[in-house]
């Protein structure tokens, strides 16, 4: 494939005067002096697109194989689902979110652009900062959660040798000093990997994927052999069944739970171009995601259920936290290796899922001053300030407040991007114009009013339900019921509004690049 290499100069970054196309892909073909581009958000050249199907699949196996996935079914089972209902709900939610993920990934692979630049087509060159920052802030919360869980594993390793640290009183932050130190230590390792750049992240993911599959299977085998089976949880009937305490209430619980499962990866459904911009082909990204995401989420959530069920037999209590389960191992070598593997698991997931996107998003705010590394550091600092240990302290709050809450925001964003790229632009973008002032994506002062209106109208109907959920206001059952479908209703409203207003505003440009 022929391509034109570009050069970066101080304050004059690579972009295209004329984009070159080859076998369905485009790349930059010159230099442009623009304040809306830097080396990190410029289109990836064809010779740099090294991620094959194996890499994309490894990306998803690595991101799914983490402590939050292991614990994901816990809230569903605690509220009355059987293990089968919980795992199937998780699987279905991930099959649903896979659809917008593959659709949004197309632009990254075709044009080599990251998520914030992809947003410029719909929201405008300046307006793209709205979805970028909204996505980034959610990622900062996730980064904090992932860092806390990794630090928690380190803390439990130390506690094996110094048990007295677990008796230390909490500080005003709600955690004790050793917990804070371990959290900050793991935070520092994350920041160091970010500094090494995107290629180091790909290598880390390829190491982690087989490691975590092996660890998960080993944990499953251990639980089965020690408990003489998987235990009572797999035999426990659904509380929603006939004659059970919550008979007839299944569907009222199922839909908000399904919305939460969609919300789990709704962030990545938006910023997936940050990764697929490095893909070899559309086939690689589609198949890689399909075999990497839904099956892995279902498998690791099942491991969580099965091992937790076995702990009831082995230890006489229900242990949902894999870190706590592993600390019960008597062999110190096995214990340390297992906890170290969990640290690596959380590290790889955290950086790939929760740092790459916000780093690019913050860079998009001020391309000439904020690099990918600086954006990653900003993400890390905000992640600390969010005090993530409070977000995960209650599993039901984690699922039904955190996951459903931000899905009400991300559903409309995804709808607008898909409507613009597929319905309005027919997958045809002008690569050079995405980085230009006063171009076709400048709209009104750099903002597309149609996108802002569609976003607001998609979010507003779910606002009363959110306020009712966090108990800030008392709202009617109708609003709460609508909120149960937050991602779906927000997506549908914003999609229809965006397409309708685009038809009215610029009918002559619907098929234009």
N, C-alpha and C positions, 0 to 999 in steps of 0.2 A: 504494500500500500504506500503510495507516495504521500509525503506530508512535508509541510514547510515548518522548520523549526523557528522559534522566536527567541528573542533576547530580551532580558530585563535590564533596564537602566534605572539609576536612582530617580525615583518619583515619576518614571515613565514606564508603565508596566505593559506586558504583552496583552494584546487583544487583536481582533481581526478587522482589517480593512476589507478583506474579502475572504469569507469562510470557504474552506475547501471541503468538498464532499467525496467520500469514498465508501462504496458498498453500504450505503445507508447511514454512514457516520459523518460527522463534521468536525473540523478542528480550526483553530485560529491560523491566520496566514499573514501576519504583519504586526506592526507595533502601533499603539495609539496612546496619546497622552490623555489620560482620563482619571478623574478623582474617584471613579466608581469601579476601579479594578485594582487588584494587586496579585502577586504571584500565587497566593493561596486560593483565590476564588476565580482565577482565570480558567478557561476551558482546558481540560487535560488533553495533551497531544496524543495522537494515535499510538505512538511508540511507547507511551507510558500506561496504556490500558492493559495491564497484565493479569487482571483477576479473571480466572476461568470459573466454570461451574463449580469445581471443587472448592475454590476460595469463597464463593458466595455461599455455598452450603455450609462450609466451615464457619463462616461469619455467623450464620444463624444458629448452628449447633452451639457455638461458643457463647453467643449472647443468651440463648434460652437456658443453657445449663448453668444455673446460678441459684443462689439461696432464695430469692423472691419467687422463682418458678416452683422450686421444691415446696414452698410454703403456700402456694397460691390456692390450692384446694382446701386449705385448712378452714378459711372463713366460710366457704360454701358448705362444708360438712358440718361445721359448728352450728350453722343456721338450719340444718335439717336434711340436706341432700345426702343421698347414698354416695359411696365412692364412685360408682359407675356414672351417676348423674353429674357429679362434679367434674370428672375427667372428660366426659362428653361435652359438657358446657364449655370447658376450656378449649377442647379441640374445635368445636363449632365456631367459637369466637375468633380463633386464629385463622380458620378457613375464610371467614368473612373479611377480616382485616387484611388477609393476603391479597384480595382483589384490588383495593385501592393502592396497595403497596406496589404491586406489579405495574399498575397503570402509571403511577408517579415515577417509578424507576425508569420507564422508557426514555424520558427526556434526558436523564443523567447519562444513560448509555449512548444515546444518539448524538448528543451535543457536548458531552464531557463537562457539564456544568453542575455546580453544587446547588443545594436546596435554596439558599437565599437568592441566587441568580435566577433559578427556575421561577421563583415567585414574582420576579420583575415583570414577566409577561402579563400576569393577571392583576397585580397590585400597583404596577408602575415601578420605575427605577428607585424612587425614594420610598414609595408606599410599601415596597417589599420588606422594609424594616419592621412593619407591623406583624406579619406572620412569623418573621424570623425571630423577633424578640419574644413573642408569645411562646413560640416553640422552645426557645432557649431557656426561658424561665422555668418551664416544666422540666426540661432536662437538668437544670441546676438542682431541682428537688430530687430527681432520680439519682443524680451524681452523689448527692449527699447521702441518700439511702444506701447506695451501693458501697460508698466509702465507709459508712457506719458498720455495715455487715462484714466487710473485710477487716476492719479494725476490731470488731467483736471476735472474729476468729483468732486474731493475734492475741487478744486479751485472754481468751480461754486457753491458748497454748501456754502463756506466761503463768496463768493460774494453776496449771498442773504442777509447776515447780514452786510457785509461791502462792499457796492457797489463801494466805492472809489478805491478799489484795481484794478478794471478793467481799471481805468484811468491812472495807473502808466505806465511810458514809458518803452519800452523794453531795456534790457541790450545788450551788445555786442553779447550775445549768440542768440539773436532773440526773447527772451521771457522776461517777467518782473520778478522781484524778488519773488513776491508771487507765480507765476506759477512755478518757480524753486523750491521753498520751498515745495510746494504741491507735485511736481514730486519726490523730494528726500524723502519726508515722505512716499509716497506710495512705493517707492523703498525699504525703510527700512522694511516695512511690508512684502514685498516679500522675502527679505533676511531672515527674522525671520522665516517664514513658511518653507523655504528651510532648515534651521537649524534643524527644528523639524523632518524632514525625510519623507520618501515616504508614510508611513501609514497615516500621517496627511493630505497628499495631497489627498489620496483616500477618507477620511472622508469629506474634504472640497468639493470635486467634487460631492459627494452624497447629500450634503446639497444644493449646488448651482443648480443642475439640476432642481428639482421641483420648486425652488424659481424663476428661470429665465423663466421657462415655464409660471408660474403664472403671472409674471411681463409682459411678452410679450403679453399674452392674454388680460391682463388688459389694456395695452397701446392700443392694437388693438380695444377693445371695446370702450374706451374713444374717440379715433379718429373717429370711426364710428358714435357714438352718437352725438359728438360735431359738426361734419361736415355734418350730415344728409346723410351720405354715405362716401365713401372713397375719393371723390374729383376728380379733373380733370385729375390727372396723370394716373389714371386707364382708362380714356376715351381717352387719347392722342394716336393717331396712331403712328406707327413706322415711323421714318424719312426715312426708307429704302423702304417703300411701293410705290405703283404706284402713281405717281403725287406728291410725297413728295420730299423734297430737296435733299435727298441722294438716290434716286431711283436707283436700280441696284447695290448698293455697299454693300449689306448686307453680302455676304460671305467673302468679303475682310476684313470686320470688325469682323465677327463672329469667324474666326479661331484664330486670336491673342487673342481675348477675351476668347475663350475656353481654350487656352493655359494658360492664366493668372489664370483662375478658377482652372485648374489642379495644377498650381503652388502654389495656396493658401495653400493646404495641402501636397504639394510634400515633404516638410520636414518630416512630420509625416509618409509619405509612406516609408521613409527610416528607421527612428528610432522607429517605432512602436514596435519592440521587447523589447524596454525599459519598455513597459507596459505589453505586452502579456506574458512576462516571469513570471508574477504573476498570469496568467489565469489558471482556473481549467482544461480546455479542449480546443481542437481546435474548437469544436462546439460553445463554449462560445465566443471565440474571433471572429469567423466568423459572427455569428448571431448578436452578440452585436454590431459589427462595422456596419453591413449592416442596422440595424434598427436605429442606433445612428447617423450616419454621413450624407448621402444624404438627408433624409427627414428633419432633423433639419436645415441644411444649407438652403434648399429651403424655409422652413417655416419662419425662422428668417429674411432672405433676403426679403421675401414677407411682413413681418411686417414692415421692414424698408421702403419699397416702399409705402405701404398703409398709414402708419402714416405720412410719408413725404408728400404724396399727399393730405392728410387731412389738413396739416398745411397751404397749399395754401388757403384753404377755411377759416380756423379758424383765421389765423394770417395775411393773405394776402402776405405771402412770403414762399419760399421753404426752409424748415429747415431739412437738412439731418442728422445733428448731434443729436443723442438722448439726449445727455447731455443738449444741448441748448433747445430742445423741453421741457424737464422736468422742466427746470428753469422757463418756462412760467406758470407753475402751480401756482395757487393763494393760495392754502392751504399749509402753511409751513410744516405741519406734513407730508402730502402726498409727498411734494417736497423732503424733507430730506430722507424719507424712500426710495423713488424711486432712488435718487442719491446714497444712501448707497448701495442699491441692485446692481446698476451698478458698484460700486467699488468692491463689492464681485465678480461680474461676471468677471470683468477684472482680478482680483487677481487670481481666480481659473484657468482661461484660460491661463493666463500668466505663471503661475508656471508649469502647466501640459504640455503645448505645447512648452514652450520656455526655460525651465530651466532644466527639468529632463534629456533631451538628452545632451545638452552641458556640464552639470555637469559630466555625465558619460564620455563624449568625452574627456574633459580636464583631467579627472582622468586617462584615458587610455594613455595619453601622458607620465605620470610618476606615475604609480600605487603606488609605495612605498612612495611617497611624497604628491600626490594630492588626497584627498578624495572627495566624492560626495559633501560635504558641501563646501570644498575649491573650487571645480569646479563651484559650483553655485555662489560663490562670484566673481570669475573671470568673469563669464557670466554677472553678474550685473554691474561690473565696465566697461566692454566693451560696454554694453548697454547704459551707460551714455555717454561715449565718442563718440558714433555714433550720438548724438544729434537727437533723433528720431522725434522731432517735425518738423524737416525739411523734413523727409521722407513722412509724411502724410499731408503736407501743400497743395499738389495738387493731387486731386483724380485720374486724368488721368496719372500723373507721377507715382503715387503709384501703379496703376494697370499695366501699359504698360512698365514701366521701372523697378520697383522693382520686381513685381511678375513674369513677363515674363523673366526678366534678370536672376534671380537665378534658374528658372525652366530649363534654358539651361544647367545649371550645374548639377542639381539634377536628371534630366532624365537619363543621362548616368550612374550616380552612381547607380540608382535603377536597370537599365538594367544589369549591371555587377553582382550585388548581386543576382538577380533572375536567371541569366544564370548560375552562379556558383552553387547555391544551388539546382536548379531543373534539369538543363541539365547535368552539369559536375558531381555533387555529388549525384544526385538523392535523395536529402534530408537526406543523410547519412553523418554526421560529426563525427569526433573523438573528443569527448568533452575534453579529457585530453590533446590532442595535440594542442588545441587552446591556451593553456597557456604555451607551452613549446618552448624553444629555440632548434633549430636544429631538429624540428619535421617535419611532412609532410606539415605544413603550414608556414615553414620557407622560402621555395623557395630559392631565392638568397640573402643571407645576411638579411633575414627577409622581403624581398620585392618580390612581384610577378610582373615581367615585363609585362606580358600579360595584367594584369589589368590596369597598368599605360598607356600602349599604347592604349587600348580600351577607356580609359577615355579621353585621349588627342584627339583621332580621333573623338570621339563623341561631344566634346566641340568645336573644331576648326571651323567646318562649320558655327556655329552660332556666332562666334566672330565678323565677319564683320558687321552683322546685329545689334549686340549689340552696337558696336562703332558708327554705323550710328544713332541708336536710341538716344544715349546720346550726339550726335552731336560732337563727337571727330574726326570723319572722314566722308567723303562723299563716299557712296558706291552705287552700282547699285541696281536697283529695284529687280533683281533676288535674291540678298543676303538678302534684306529686307523681301522679300516674304518668303524665307526659314526660316528666324528668327521668322516669325509669327507662325511657327510650332515647335518652339525650343525644347519643352519637348519631343514631338513625334519623331522628326528627330534625336535628340541626343540619345534617348532611342533606336531607331531602329539600328542606326549605331553601338553604343557600344555593343549592344546585339549580333549582327552578328559577329563583329570583335572578341569579347571575345570568343564566341563559336568556331569560326574558328581557332583562334590561339591556343586555348586549345586542340582542336583535333590534331593539328600539333605537339604541344609541349609535350603532355602527353596522348596519346590515350589509353594507358594501364590502366590509373588511372580514367577513366571517371566514372566508377561505384564504385570506391573505396571510403571508408570513409575518 
